[in-house]
Amino acid sequence: MKITIDTGLCSGHARCAATAPEVFELDDNGYALPFDGEVPAALEEKAREGAFACPERAITAQ
């Protein structure tokens, strides 16, 4: 699974990181950082939950 973050849509709500801190990291201003590489199979469900938590729908997990 890959995660894509549309940084133009991210508003810094940080719900992704609150829901799935194992997957999502934030920069110093509270915006989601791009995820580098493949999400480990054990974290795929958490990645989906974090993406769903984004009110801007800036995150795609597929």
Sequence and secondary structure as in RCSB ss.txt:
>XXXX:A:sequence
MKITIDTGLCSGHARCAATAPEVFELDDNGYALPFDGEVPAALEEKAREGAFACPERAITAQ
>XXXX:A:secstr
  EEE TTT  S  HHHHH TTT  B TTS B    S   GGGHHHHHHHHHH TT  EEE 
